[in-house]
Amino acid sequence: MLNVVKGSVENLKPSTITETSLLEASLNISSDLKDKILSVSGFVTNQQVSCEDNFVNYSGNAIFNVLFMGEEVERIETGVKFNFKKQVDGVCVAFLQLSLDDFKVREENGQMVVGCELTKKLTVFTANTVDVVDGLDGLTKKQTIKVPKVLFTSGTLDLDDNFQVSKIKKVLLNSASVGVLSTKVDENVVTVCGEATISFVLLPFLENSDIVKEVRVLPFSYELECLGADQNFLANALACVNNLTVKVYESEEENKSVIESLLSIDLSCFVYGLQDHVCVLDAISRDYELDFNRENIEIEGFFGQKSFQERVVGRAAVTIPEYSRFIKAVGEYAVIDEVRSEQNELFIKGVIFSDCIFYDDNGLTSTRAQLPFSFSYDVLGKVNFISVVVKNLQGKLRSGRLEQDANLIVTFSEFETSNSLLVTDILEGDEKPKNHAPISVYMGKCGDDEWAITKLVGEDAQTILQYNKDLEFPLKKDEKILVFRKK
């Protein structure tokens, strides 16, 4: 009876689910101020994701910032918590990318409501384990395949910053974004490098002064513990804002204001490596005919994460009030409209939205601006985890047109699916007739390799070469092969 030895090949396959939902929160301003709103923006904090019993649970807070004209420029902040649950059979880990878009303020039953569209991009890893034949008590042809080893790690880091400006009355707006620039894997550790951007809109203390925009770019390098990783692994990291706190201190002697911020960033990372698995590709038995079960196994490969810093300069699509002066663009964010792959080239198109504030005879007004962008990159396979983060956006009014200049961080990851036809089971068939001849002669064909002759003769290569010392594989011509069997 055959003794078949089996092992298992595990593959974690990523797939992405994208959905949108409407988020709304009550806005504590009177309805007569609706036409005096200058900017509506927001960002997500404290996002959480967990997997349990074939479900992915994720949550977070959407923070809305609304600028409006009262006696002076005012800000009101509000927010809403959200929770979602998604059934995904076989899920073992999930990564979440959240973005806010299409901000609006509306009136409902005398109550002001601010809302937006929440895009939820959920990338889930599901496990697929297949039993394959690693050996048996017969003659085997084996192959070494590369199977993935995937590790997961996460962590939180805090970035503090302070800077001094001319004396201000208040912080009108603050928002944060994070972009990953590189990852490096060493023994048991992953180093993630990136940049966090905090954007401030400030109301100066001096009367009749324009609002001020300050952008702080905070580079970071953070080590995540990842047991089992080494320098041959590749990593993909996602970063998101956990929390942002801002404090303002006055320096009366210097007539200055000091702005302090503390930004908390969540990092989540999967680390991908390859390990050898030796399995049976073919086999023969001296005593029995064999039947094989084979299965085509898909193995997901990871080529790595790429990051690019891009600059976008162009004319913004915006309605400019007549006889007005451009002040600032605030509340900027990027939306990806199209992702397309053709012949190993990736195309990304999108729009940078911002609220442009102008000054005319009626005071401050605003209108929404759109700055399109498009990039192309050489890629090796499929792409996932695409993100575009706005680091900074500036603008100037020239000849009655608004020219905008933006800096972006673009990241994505590359994957490829390979296929291997593997033996999943070997069944014992009919018993072979016994060969009682003391000498057997076989005819090998030109081009036959070692395994082809082993199957023809029914003996291992060492035995065949013992009696055919001049034999070389693959055969250079048709050759007679002798086998002697002891009685």
PEDA-V866932 format. One record per residue. RES is the residue in three letters. PHI is phi in whole degrees, 0 to 359 (999 if undefined). PSI is psi in radians with two decimals (999 if undefined). D_LAST is the distance of its C-alpha to the last C-alpha in Angstrom with 1 decimal. Layout:
res: (RES;RES)
phi: (PHI;PHI)
psi: (PSI;PSI)
d_last: (D_LAST;D_LAST)
This chain:
res: (MET;LEU;ASN;VAL;VAL;LYS;GLY;SER;VAL;GLU;ASN;LEU;LYS;PRO;SER;THR;ILE;THR;GLU;THR;SER;LEU;LEU;GLU;ALA;SER;LEU;ASN;ILE;SER;SER;ASP;LEU;LYS;ASP;LYS;ILE;LEU;SER;VAL;SER;GLY;PHE;VAL;THR;ASN;GLN;GLN;VAL;SER;CYS;GLU;ASP;ASN;PHE;VAL;ASN;TYR;SER;GLY;ASN;ALA;ILE;PHE;ASN;VAL;LEU;PHE;MET;GLY;GLU;GLU;VAL;GLU;ARG;ILE;GLU;THR;GLY;VAL;LYS;PHE;ASN;PHE;LYS;LYS;GLN;VAL;ASP;GLY;VAL;CYS;VAL;ALA;PHE;LEU;GLN;LEU;SER;LEU;ASP;ASP;PHE;LYS;VAL;ARG;GLU;GLU;ASN;GLY;GLN;MET;VAL;VAL;GLY;CYS;GLU;LEU;THR;LYS;LYS;LEU;THR;VAL;PHE;THR;ALA;ASN;THR;VAL;ASP;VAL;VAL;ASP;GLY;LEU;ASP;GLY;LEU;THR;LYS;LYS;GLN;THR;ILE;LYS;VAL;PRO;LYS;VAL;LEU;PHE;THR;SER;GLY;THR;LEU;ASP;LEU;ASP;ASP;ASN;PHE;GLN;VAL;SER;LYS;ILE;LYS;LYS;VAL;LEU;LEU;ASN;SER;ALA;SER;VAL;GLY;VAL;LEU;SER;THR;LYS;VAL;ASP;GLU;ASN;VAL;VAL;THR;VAL;CYS;GLY;GLU;ALA;THR;ILE;SER;PHE;VAL;LEU;LEU;PRO;PHE;LEU;GLU;ASN;SER;ASP;ILE;VAL;LYS;GLU;VAL;ARG;VAL;LEU;PRO;PHE;SER;TYR;GLU;LEU;GLU;CYS;LEU;GLY;ALA;ASP;GLN;ASN;PHE;LEU;ALA;ASN;ALA;LEU;ALA;CYS;VAL;ASN;ASN;LEU;THR;VAL;LYS;VAL;TYR;GLU;SER;GLU;GLU;GLU;ASN;LYS;SER;VAL;ILE;GLU;SER;LEU;LEU;SER;ILE;ASP;LEU;SER;CYS;PHE;VAL;TYR;GLY;LEU;GLN;ASP;HIS;VAL;CYS;VAL;LEU;ASP;ALA;ILE;SER;ARG;ASP;TYR;GLU;LEU;ASP;PHE;ASN;ARG;GLU;ASN;ILE;GLU;ILE;GLU;GLY;PHE;PHE;GLY;GLN;LYS;SER;PHE;GLN;GLU;ARG;VAL;VAL;GLY;ARG;ALA;ALA;VAL;THR;ILE;PRO;GLU;TYR;SER;ARG;PHE;ILE;LYS;ALA;VAL;GLY;GLU;TYR;ALA;VAL;ILE;ASP;GLU;VAL;ARG;SER;GLU;GLN;ASN;GLU;LEU;PHE;ILE;LYS;GLY;VAL;ILE;PHE;SER;ASP;CYS;ILE;PHE;TYR;ASP;ASP;ASN;GLY;LEU;THR;SER;THR;ARG;ALA;GLN;LEU;PRO;PHE;SER;PHE;SER;TYR;ASP;VAL;LEU;GLY;LYS;VAL;ASN;PHE;ILE;SER;VAL;VAL;VAL;LYS;ASN;LEU;GLN;GLY;LYS;LEU;ARG;SER;GLY;ARG;LEU;GLU;GLN;ASP;ALA;ASN;LEU;ILE;VAL;THR;PHE;SER;GLU;PHE;GLU;THR;SER;ASN;SER;LEU;LEU;VAL;THR;ASP;ILE;LEU;GLU;GLY;ASP;GLU;LYS;PRO;LYS;ASN;HIS;ALA;PRO;ILE;SER;VAL;TYR;MET;GLY;LYS;CYS;GLY;ASP;ASP;GLU;TRP;ALA;ILE;THR;LYS;LEU;VAL;GLY;GLU;ASP;ALA;GLN;THR;ILE;LEU;GLN;TYR;ASN;LYS;ASP;LEU;GLU;PHE;PRO;LEU;LYS;LYS;ASP;GLU;LYS;ILE;LEU;VAL;PHE;ARG;LYS;LYS)
phi: (999;291;253;264;258;242;228;234;245;252;231;260;251;273;216;240;243;243;222;234;216;270;245;219;218;290;238;274;225;284;294;287;266;302;282;254;285;262;202;232;214;183;205;258;233;52;281;229;215;212;238;199;53;65;232;251;252;215;206;175;237;261;256;254;242;237;262;211;266;256;292;216;291;239;233;232;246;215;197;211;270;225;221;223;224;232;277;221;295;81;292;242;204;218;240;235;238;241;213;247;207;57;286;213;239;222;250;222;54;80;252;278;229;251;210;198;261;262;264;247;252;253;257;247;251;248;267;230;250;236;278;234;277;260;182;198;276;201;272;230;254;248;224;258;249;265;243;285;237;246;241;229;208;204;187;229;234;245;241;250;206;211;208;246;224;302;306;241;279;196;271;279;204;218;212;222;216;223;231;268;257;196;226;219;251;236;296;63;209;238;258;250;246;190;223;255;240;243;251;242;243;239;259;296;285;291;293;61;266;292;298;245;245;238;242;249;254;246;287;215;220;225;261;253;290;212;295;99;273;215;292;274;275;242;229;235;240;242;233;213;283;267;196;222;239;228;230;238;239;262;243;296;296;265;55;234;239;249;251;250;225;230;249;256;239;263;243;232;212;248;240;239;224;239;228;283;226;267;223;277;263;203;202;223;240;289;251;224;288;240;247;242;254;237;221;280;258;271;239;274;254;237;268;124;257;243;222;225;257;240;245;239;234;180;273;278;278;202;269;260;299;296;55;249;243;285;257;205;257;229;64;286;201;250;234;273;266;211;231;218;241;217;48;60;230;257;244;236;235;190;220;263;263;204;261;263;260;238;239;223;297;267;101;274;226;214;209;279;244;231;241;285;219;206;223;227;219;284;228;261;196;287;237;207;54;278;213;230;244;276;276;199;218;233;209;219;267;229;52;77;232;265;261;243;226;233;248;234;246;248;228;200;237;245;229;211;261;248;237;227;271;246;279;260;197;233;251;281;257;293;286;282;295;283;261;264;289;290;228;236;243;238;248;274;261;305;96;299;266;301;288;298;289;300;294;295;272;85;229;286;298;297;293;299;288;298;258;225;295;269;286;231;251;290;298;278;201;293;223;278;235;257;228;258;242;284;278)
psi: (2.37;2.46;1.78;2.21;2.25;2.64;-3.13;2.52;2.09;2.33;2.26;2.05;2.20;2.52;2.70;2.34;2.15;2.20;2.79;2.63;2.68;2.25;2.39;2.62;2.62;2.52;2.04;1.14;2.76;2.69;-0.42;-0.11;-0.02;-0.73;-0.06;0.19;2.28;-0.60;2.45;2.13;3.09;2.96;2.92;2.40;2.86;0.76;2.45;2.55;2.39;2.73;2.36;2.21;0.89;0.39;2.53;2.15;2.27;2.66;3.04;-3.07;2.29;2.13;2.17;2.36;2.20;2.10;2.38;2.83;1.98;-2.24;-0.49;-3.07;2.22;2.76;2.47;2.35;2.37;3.03;3.02;2.45;2.57;2.59;2.37;2.70;2.23;2.24;2.19;1.88;2.28;0.11;2.40;-0.47;2.68;2.58;2.50;2.28;2.13;2.50;2.64;2.49;2.88;1.03;2.40;2.68;2.32;2.90;2.34;1.99;0.74;-0.04;2.34;2.39;2.33;2.44;3.02;3.04;2.20;2.07;2.17;1.94;1.84;2.00;2.06;2.53;2.14;2.49;2.38;1.94;2.24;2.29;2.25;2.79;2.16;-0.35;2.90;2.91;1.20;-2.94;2.25;2.58;2.12;2.74;2.64;2.09;2.70;2.12;2.56;2.57;1.99;2.25;2.73;2.49;2.82;2.88;3.00;2.35;2.70;2.35;2.14;2.68;2.64;2.59;2.83;2.42;2.94;2.66;2.31;2.74;-0.75;2.83;2.03;-0.55;2.39;2.39;2.80;2.61;2.78;2.39;2.45;2.29;-0.56;2.77;2.57;2.32;2.24;-3.03;2.01;0.34;2.56;2.22;2.13;2.18;2.51;-2.93;2.34;2.46;2.23;2.17;2.25;2.43;2.15;2.51;1.98;2.76;-0.61;2.41;2.63;0.34;2.52;2.62;2.65;2.45;2.22;2.31;2.16;2.15;2.09;1.84;2.65;2.70;2.12;2.36;2.22;2.28;2.34;1.56;2.31;-0.15;2.70;-3.08;-0.20;-0.08;2.78;2.68;2.61;2.17;2.46;2.45;2.48;2.78;2.24;-0.79;2.67;2.15;2.46;2.35;2.55;2.30;2.46;2.43;1.65;-0.65;-0.72;-0.04;0.75;2.86;2.44;2.19;2.12;2.45;2.61;2.02;2.17;2.23;2.31;2.30;2.30;2.49;2.37;2.48;2.23;2.22;3.03;2.47;2.62;2.44;2.08;2.14;2.92;2.24;-0.59;2.79;2.72;2.69;2.45;-0.39;-0.43;2.62;2.60;2.47;2.46;2.43;2.20;2.63;2.41;2.00;2.15;2.25;2.17;2.17;2.65;2.16;-0.29;3.01;2.39;2.54;2.42;2.47;2.13;2.60;2.36;2.10;2.28;-3.13;2.17;2.53;1.87;2.56;2.08;2.15;2.51;2.48;0.66;2.88;2.29;2.32;-1.22;2.72;2.24;2.90;0.57;2.57;2.77;2.48;2.25;2.13;-0.59;2.38;2.19;2.43;2.30;2.13;1.01;0.51;2.30;2.29;2.25;2.20;2.57;-2.95;2.43;2.07;2.55;2.75;2.03;2.14;2.27;2.77;2.24;-2.88;-0.39;0.09;-2.59;2.32;2.96;2.80;2.68;2.35;2.62;2.20;1.90;2.68;2.71;2.41;2.71;2.54;2.56;2.32;2.82;-0.36;-2.51;2.76;2.66;3.05;0.81;2.34;2.60;2.08;2.28;2.08;-0.73;2.60;2.20;2.83;2.72;2.52;2.07;2.14;0.70;0.19;2.57;2.04;2.22;2.63;2.06;2.56;2.28;2.70;2.10;2.21;2.62;2.88;2.64;2.37;2.78;2.41;2.19;2.76;2.41;2.26;1.85;2.65;2.07;-0.30;2.61;2.17;2.45;2.21;-2.58;2.70;2.41;2.54;2.53;2.44;1.89;-0.01;2.33;-0.45;2.31;2.47;2.26;2.68;1.90;2.57;2.63;2.27;-0.20;2.34;-3.08;-0.72;-0.61;-0.71;-0.64;-0.76;-0.65;-0.78;-0.59;0.32;2.77;2.87;-0.61;-0.72;-0.73;-0.78;-0.39;-0.62;-0.12;1.26;-0.42;0.07;2.34;2.45;2.47;2.73;2.38;-0.30;3.06;2.25;2.59;2.42;2.20;2.47;2.20;2.32;2.28;2.45;999)
d_last: (23.4;24.3;26.3;28.9;31.2;34.7;37.7;41.1;43.2;46.9;49.5;53.2;55.0;58.8;61.2;65.0;67.6;71.2;74.2;77.9;80.5;84.2;85.5;89.2;91.5;95.1;97.4;100.5;103.0;105.7;105.3;108.1;105.9;103.2;104.7;105.0;101.2;100.1;96.3;93.7;90.3;87.6;84.3;81.6;81.2;79.1;76.3;73.5;70.2;67.7;64.8;64.3;62.6;62.1;65.7;67.2;70.6;72.8;76.4;79.1;82.7;84.5;87.5;90.4;93.1;96.2;98.9;102.3;105.9;108.3;111.1;108.5;104.8;103.1;99.5;98.2;94.6;92.9;89.4;87.1;83.9;81.0;77.9;75.2;72.1;69.3;66.3;63.0;59.8;57.2;59.5;58.7;61.3;64.2;66.5;70.1;72.5;76.0;79.0;82.5;84.4;87.4;89.9;92.9;95.9;97.4;100.0;99.3;102.1;104.0;101.1;99.5;95.7;93.4;89.9;87.0;83.7;80.7;77.5;74.4;71.2;68.4;64.9;62.3;58.7;56.4;52.9;50.0;46.7;43.4;40.0;37.2;33.5;32.7;29.0;26.0;22.5;21.0;21.5;25.3;27.9;30.9;34.5;37.4;40.5;44.0;45.5;49.1;50.4;54.0;56.5;60.1;63.1;66.9;70.1;73.9;76.1;79.8;81.9;85.5;88.1;91.8;94.3;98.0;100.2;103.9;105.3;104.0;105.2;101.8;98.2;98.3;94.6;91.4;87.8;84.5;81.3;78.0;75.6;72.3;72.0;68.6;65.7;63.5;60.5;59.8;57.8;58.8;62.0;63.4;66.7;68.8;71.7;74.5;78.2;80.4;83.7;86.7;89.6;93.2;96.3;99.4;103.0;105.3;108.2;110.7;112.4;111.7;108.6;105.5;102.5;99.9;96.2;93.9;90.2;88.1;84.6;82.6;79.3;76.6;73.3;71.5;68.3;66.3;63.7;60.3;57.5;54.1;55.6;55.2;56.5;53.8;55.3;58.0;60.9;63.3;66.6;69.4;72.8;75.7;79.1;79.2;82.9;85.8;89.0;92.0;95.0;98.2;100.4;103.9;105.2;109.0;109.8;107.6;108.2;104.5;101.8;98.4;95.6;92.6;89.4;86.3;83.3;80.3;77.1;74.0;70.7;67.5;64.3;60.7;58.3;55.2;52.1;48.5;45.3;41.7;39.4;35.6;34.2;31.4;32.3;29.1;25.6;22.4;19.9;16.2;16.9;20.6;23.3;26.0;29.8;32.1;35.6;37.5;41.0;43.4;44.7;48.1;48.6;52.2;52.8;56.0;57.4;60.3;64.0;66.7;70.3;73.3;76.9;79.0;82.7;84.5;88.0;90.0;92.8;92.6;93.4;96.3;99.9;102.3;105.7;108.6;110.4;107.9;106.3;102.6;101.9;98.2;95.0;93.6;90.8;88.3;84.8;82.1;80.7;77.6;78.4;75.3;71.8;70.0;66.8;66.3;63.7;63.0;66.7;68.3;72.0;74.1;77.7;80.2;83.7;85.4;88.1;91.1;94.6;97.2;100.4;103.6;107.2;110.2;113.7;112.4;110.3;106.5;104.4;100.8;98.5;94.7;93.1;89.8;88.1;85.0;81.9;78.8;75.8;72.6;69.5;66.1;63.3;59.5;59.0;60.7;63.6;64.8;67.2;70.0;73.3;76.6;78.9;82.5;83.4;86.9;89.3;92.6;95.1;98.2;100.8;101.4;103.8;103.6;99.8;97.5;94.9;92.0;89.6;86.5;83.6;80.3;76.9;74.2;70.7;67.6;63.8;61.0;57.9;55.0;52.4;48.9;46.2;42.4;40.0;37.8;35.0;36.6;33.9;30.3;29.6;26.4;26.2;24.1;20.5;18.3;16.4;12.6;11.0;8.2;9.0;6.9;10.5;13.2;16.8;19.4;23.1;24.9;28.7;31.4;32.4;29.1;28.8;26.0;25.8;26.0;22.9;21.1;22.1;21.2;17.6;16.9;15.9;18.5;20.6;19.4;15.8;17.4;19.9;17.4;16.3;19.8;22.2;25.3;24.9;27.9;28.9;30.6;29.5;32.4;31.5;29.0;25.8;22.4;19.5;16.0;12.9;9.6;6.5;3.8;0.0)
